[in-house]
Amino acid sequence: MSPVFKKWISSTMATGMLLATTVGLQAWSIDLLRDVPLEIGAYEASDHVLDTSLTSADAVMNVLQGSQNLLVHMEVLRRGYTELSTAEQQKLIKNLLARKKAMAEDTASFFDYGYAELVYNRNKTGLFFLRKANDRLKNQFTSLAYAMAQAEVDLNEEGASPSEMTTRKLDVTYKLTDAVHRDAKSHKPGFWASFVRVQQKLQPVTAFKDIVKSDFSTSYVPYATSSLFDEEQDEFSEEMTTVTEPLDPTACSALGKKPLALTATPVEVASAASPASSVPVPGAEPESADTDTMADVEPTESDDQAVTTDAAPESSEAAVPPVQHVIPENATLYKTLNMDLNNDKVMENLNFYQVPGQEHYTVVITNKDEIVLGVVEAPAATYLAEDLDGDHIKEIVIRQFHRDPYHPVHVYRLKDCQYQLDESVEQVFL
């Protein structure tokens, strides 16, 4: 995160966006359109915005005309407000009005004019043009812009109470939700980070408490609900066996990989029914209840306690790295959870290690032969496996919106006997 954004976040949290009046009442003012930096770094036009000063109305118009992306338009108009003189601001408004009249059917033209009226003049008639653009384009950026503008008008111009769920505030929640759903269907770079900043800016407005706490990352990576094992039966269902052929349990060994020698302190083994199956690391933010029981298979208690094995077998070119290269120094084994990850009817192990001073667990994933399938970090010692694709091979899913909303989900997929980070999911949250 850049220093500019860090400074903005600190300022936002410090001020709380509250302005006290001299009569003892609380007057609210919220600046979303002027204050919230939007993430446009992935777009070519951002070079003109980030690296040059917008010192004239003509400079702003050049960027607007050179980019078709409305997120870029929103950000350049916001930055123009801070950099243009009053005279240049009004010149820009006149230029945008003239362009709107000359290009009456061009959606970007009346979007820009309406947005600029709200940013520079706090003229709520700009809402008409934003609504018209959203009705016509129905994309994530028009929805986001209309929601931001309505939130401002509700509190700043119409004087609504921050705790009252007005009709306009209700529409803000609908439009923010629409924006996320539209981006999940057709993702555009910069949306997620911009959306999170809007969420954070709305935090002090108590009427928005539900939407600012909502984990919208589930629109991109929905929770898996399918179960691989029926507790009433001793065997897997026919549906499962016909969909996917179980993986060969000897496949990883056939690659010449060597067993991993696990050396640790005594381990606590938890079952799925145990209330302690999800215990946050001391000092870390607690996970919500609905993220703590995501196992598709009822895990079984491990029969083994942590042991120190003899020296590992002689190494080979394909051997797993020595244990000291996998398990962090000074780590203690906190918990082991067991479940079938790869549809071979054999339980794999999720070994959660704690390191003093770290607010996360290092999770070493091993099979029955103690061959390492992957190493990931997790904020809580809970069931991390979900069958996202319905192919009966479980992914490791790290959900951490309340810990790091800018990187709310990491997905690891089993490939060539290793859990590897899914970069396509990472790109969604840039």
Buried (B, 14 or more C-beta within 10 A) or exposed (E): EEEEBEEBBEEBEEEEBEEEEEEEEEEBEBBBBBBBBBBBBBBEBBEBBEEEEBEBBEBBBBBBEEBEBBBBBBBBBBBBBEBBEEEBBBBBBEBBBEBBEEEEEEBBBBBBBBBBBBBBEBBBEBBEBBBBBBEEBEBBBBBBBBBBBBBBBBBBEEEBBBEEBBEBBEBBBBBBBBBBEBBBEEBBBBBBBBBBBBBBBBBBBEBBEEBBEBBBBBBBBEEBEBBBBEEEEEEBBEEBEEEBEBBEBEEBBEBEBBBBBBBBEEBBBBBBEBEEBBBBBEEBBEBEEEBBEBBBBBBBEBEEEBEEEEEBEEEEEEBBEEBEEBBBEEBBBBBBBBBBBBBBEBBBBBBBBBBEEBBBBBBBBBBEBBBBBBBBEBBBBBBBBBBBEEEBBBBBBBBBBBBBBBBBBBBBBBEEBBBEBBEEBEEBBB
